[in-house]
Amino acid sequence: MTKSELIDAVARRSKITKSRAEQVVNCIFDTMTASLERGEGIEIRGFGSFTVRKYKSYNGRNPRTGQTVPVPPKRLPFFKVGKELKELVNDESDEPSTP
């Protein structure tokens, strides 16, 4: 699903205009992004949680040349799926049966 498809779905389900649905979706994403920038976690029960993981610097390797390249420390967003979503995705009734 793309962002525009998400906006269409929000507009349809909540019976609002697409422009208003776009504002809602952008507001949610902007708020989530700002929270992660501050290093705060986001927890959406039944869906999952977003956290920021810190990684130390290390020496990597350029795959083309084989040269050692220093990689600076970084912070990256990490998503952990919630139990309910995991169960929905892994629902065995949607899979074809095996003989």
Backbone as CSV, one residue per row, in Angstrom:
resi,resn,N_x,N_y,N_z,CA_x,CA_y,CA_z,C_x,C_y,C_z
1,MET,0.846,-1.175,0.000,0.000,0.000,0.000,0.888,1.233,0.000
2,THR,0.576,2.162,-0.871,1.312,3.413,-0.939,0.623,4.459,-0.066
3,LYS,1.305,5.590,0.116,0.720,6.659,0.919,-0.571,7.169,0.288
4,SER,-0.593,7.298,-1.035,-1.811,7.778,-1.697,-2.960,6.771,-1.549
5,GLU,-2.646,5.481,-1.559,-3.684,4.471,-1.331,-4.204,4.540,0.105
6,LEU,-3.306,4.816,1.045,-3.717,4.982,2.439,-4.638,6.189,2.585
7,ILE,-4.300,7.277,1.923,-5.140,8.483,1.966,-6.517,8.182,1.390
8,ASP,-6.564,7.466,0.266,-7.849,7.087,-0.335,-8.681,6.237,0.629
9,ALA,-8.029,5.280,1.294,-8.737,4.407,2.227,-9.281,5.194,3.415
10,VAL,-8.491,6.118,3.943,-8.946,6.943,5.074,-10.131,7.805,4.647
11,ALA,-10.050,8.386,3.457,-11.147,9.222,2.955,-12.426,8.402,2.792
12,ARG,-12.300,7.224,2.223,-13.464,6.355,2.012,-14.092,5.906,3.329
13,ARG,-13.255,5.412,4.231,-13.772,4.832,5.480,-14.325,5.883,6.429
14,SER,-13.766,7.071,6.421,-14.244,8.102,7.351,-15.183,9.100,6.676
15,LYS,-15.404,8.906,5.364,-16.318,9.753,4.602,-15.936,11.229,4.693
16,ILE,-14.634,11.497,4.477,-14.140,12.866,4.408,-13.481,13.057,3.044
17,THR,-13.170,14.301,2.714,-12.546,14.570,1.417,-11.115,14.031,1.403
18,LYS,-10.607,13.815,0.197,-9.240,13.319,0.070,-8.235,14.317,0.618
19,SER,-8.494,15.606,0.421,-7.556,16.605,0.929,-7.525,16.601,2.460
20,ARG,-8.683,16.415,3.069,-8.731,16.330,4.544,-8.061,15.043,5.022
21,ALA,-8.283,13.946,4.322,-7.646,12.673,4.675,-6.127,12.786,4.539
22,GLU,-5.665,13.507,3.523,-4.223,13.708,3.351,-3.654,14.493,4.528
23,GLN,-4.380,15.502,4.999,-3.937,16.265,6.162,-3.837,15.366,7.391
24,VAL,-4.815,14.490,7.573,-4.815,13.572,8.716,-3.614,12.633,8.650
25,VAL,-3.406,12.014,7.498,-2.295,11.068,7.337,-0.963,11.786,7.529
26,ASN,-0.799,12.963,6.927,0.447,13.719,7.082,0.678,14.127,8.530
27,CYS,-0.377,14.500,9.228,-0.265,14.872,10.636,0.228,13.690,11.476
28,ILE,-0.333,12.524,11.224,0.086,11.318,11.959,1.551,11.005,11.683
29,PHE,1.936,10.996,10.406,3.326,10.682,10.056,4.291,11.731,10.599
30,ASP,3.922,13.007,10.526,4.779,14.075,11.039,4.974,13.940,12.548
31,THR,3.902,13.623,13.256,3.981,13.460,14.708,4.847,12.254,15.077
32,MET,4.686,11.161,14.343,5.501,9.971,14.595,6.977,10.256,14.306
33,THR,7.246,10.943,13.205,8.621,11.270,12.842,9.268,12.158,13.900
34,ALA,8.545,13.166,14.355,9.076,14.071,15.378,9.374,13.319,16.668
35,SER,8.514,12.394,17.032,8.724,11.609,18.241,9.991,10.755,18.126
36,LEU,10.183,10.119,16.974,11.373,9.295,16.770,12.637,10.154,16.705
37,GLU,12.541,11.353,16.128,13.690,12.263,16.099,14.143,12.622,17.504
38,ARG,13.194,12.735,18.431,13.523,13.051,19.828,13.999,11.813,20.586
39,GLY,14.004,10.657,19.929,14.446,9.429,20.577,13.359,8.743,21.375
40,GLU,12.123,9.198,21.234,11.000,8.599,21.952,10.462,7.405,21.173
41,GLY,9.890,6.456,21.873,9.270,5.308,21.240,7.795,5.566,20.966
42,ILE,7.253,4.779,20.078,5.833,4.863,19.736,5.258,3.461,19.891
43,GLU,4.170,3.334,20.642,3.538,2.034,20.827,2.083,2.118,20.395
44,ILE,1.716,1.274,19.452,0.335,1.195,18.987,-0.138,-0.218,19.298
45,ARG,-0.924,-0.353,20.345,-1.359,-1.676,20.828,-2.020,-2.480,19.718
46,GLY,-1.627,-3.726,19.606,-2.186,-4.622,18.602,-1.526,-4.486,17.246
47,PHE,-0.762,-3.415,17.036,-0.094,-3.192,15.753,1.403,-3.403,15.885
48,GLY,2.040,-2.658,16.795,3.473,-2.792,16.995,4.055,-1.560,17.643
49,SER,5.373,-1.548,17.739,6.036,-0.408,18.359,7.240,0.002,17.520
50,PHE,7.484,1.307,17.530,8.634,1.891,16.857,9.585,2.389,17.922
51,THR,10.849,2.073,17.786,11.873,2.574,18.691,13.050,3.061,17.854
52,VAL,13.967,3.759,18.514,15.194,4.194,17.865,16.332,3.379,18.454
53,ARG,17.063,2.703,17.581,18.211,1.915,18.033,19.491,2.658,17.689
54,LYS,20.424,2.626,18.637,21.716,3.280,18.439,22.745,2.230,18.031
55,TYR,23.538,2.581,17.035,24.584,1.693,16.551,25.929,2.394,16.693
56,LYS,26.924,1.682,17.181,28.264,2.231,17.348,28.963,2.298,15.997
57,SER,30.023,3.079,15.942,30.809,3.147,14.714,31.563,1.825,14.546
58,TYR,31.877,1.516,13.301,32.627,0.300,13.002,33.327,0.475,11.660
59,ASN,34.206,-0.432,11.366,34.900,-0.421,10.079,34.181,-1.368,9.137
60,GLY,33.623,-0.805,8.074,32.952,-1.599,7.062,33.886,-1.867,5.900
61,ARG,33.355,-2.482,4.864,34.161,-2.798,3.701,33.405,-2.413,2.442
62,ASN,34.077,-1.688,1.554,33.501,-1.329,0.273,33.438,-2.605,-0.574
63,PRO,32.228,-3.036,-0.993,32.118,-4.306,-1.719,32.793,-4.277,-3.096
64,ARG,32.928,-3.110,-3.706,33.568,-3.029,-5.027,35.086,-3.135,-4.948
65,THR,35.648,-2.359,-4.013,37.108,-2.283,-3.958,37.715,-3.150,-2.861
66,GLY,36.914,-3.516,-1.872,37.432,-4.294,-0.747,38.126,-3.430,0.294
67,GLN,38.174,-2.112,0.078,38.823,-1.219,1.027,38.010,-1.095,2.307
68,THR,38.712,-0.920,3.419,38.057,-0.680,4.700,37.552,0.759,4.733
69,VAL,36.300,0.920,5.187,35.672,2.235,5.229,35.112,2.454,6.631
70,PRO,35.465,3.595,7.267,34.884,3.847,8.598,33.406,4.214,8.474
71,VAL,32.574,3.582,9.287,31.141,3.870,9.309,30.853,4.582,10.629
72,PRO,30.317,5.800,10.563,30.087,6.572,11.795,28.938,5.982,12.625
73,PRO,28.866,6.344,13.901,27.728,5.887,14.709,26.432,6.452,14.149
74,LYS,25.348,5.730,14.355,24.066,6.193,13.812,22.917,5.721,14.678
75,ARG,21.783,6.358,14.464,20.526,5.970,15.112,19.551,5.643,13.993
76,LEU,18.880,4.501,14.105,17.941,4.076,13.077,16.614,3.662,13.704
77,PRO,15.501,3.954,13.017,14.207,3.496,13.526,14.090,1.983,13.377
78,PHE,13.416,1.372,14.336,13.215,-0.077,14.342,11.749,-0.347,14.667
79,PHE,11.138,-1.270,13.928,9.741,-1.626,14.151,9.659,-3.054,14.673
80,LYS,8.912,-3.232,15.747,8.654,-4.565,16.284,7.162,-4.818,16.166
81,VAL,6.798,-5.857,15.443,5.394,-6.157,15.184,4.690,-6.603,16.475
82,GLY,3.434,-6.204,16.617,2.638,-6.593,17.770,2.067,-7.991,17.610
83,LYS,1.674,-8.575,18.717,1.180,-9.952,18.731,-0.054,-10.123,17.844
84,GLU,-1.022,-9.214,17.954,-2.261,-9.350,17.171,-1.998,-9.253,15.676
85,LEU,-1.159,-8.311,15.264,-0.841,-8.165,13.846,-0.083,-9.388,13.339
86,LYS,0.832,-9.887,14.140,1.592,-11.075,13.757,0.653,-12.256,13.539
87,GLU,-0.325,-12.406,14.434,-1.282,-13.506,14.295,-2.159,-13.330,13.054
88,LEU,-2.574,-12.106,12.760,-3.381,-11.853,11.561,-2.613,-12.182,10.287
89,VAL,-1.350,-11.782,10.242,-0.524,-12.031,9.061,-0.240,-13.516,8.894
90,ASN,-0.083,-14.207,10.007,0.252,-15.633,9.964,-0.967,-16.536,10.070
91,ASP,-2.148,-15.990,9.874,-3.374,-16.780,9.954,-3.309,-17.931,8.958
92,GLU,-3.345,-19.131,9.445,-3.173,-20.315,8.595,-4.359,-20.557,7.668
93,SER,-5.513,-19.950,7.940,-6.683,-20.184,7.080,-6.503,-19.554,5.696
94,ASP,-5.568,-18.571,5.566,-5.328,-17.929,4.270,-4.335,-18.690,3.405
95,GLU,-3.607,-19.629,4.007,-2.616,-20.370,3.249,-3.229,-21.570,2.571
96,PRO,-2.687,-21.933,1.388,-3.208,-23.129,0.724,-2.870,-24.375,1.549
97,SER,-3.799,-25.306,1.557,-3.566,-26.519,2.347,-2.600,-27.435,1.600
98,THR,-1.792,-28.166,2.395,-0.856,-29.115,1.815,-1.391,-30.522,2.005
99,PRO,-1.139,-31.410,1.035,-1.673,-32.781,1.140,-1.033,-33.602,2.212
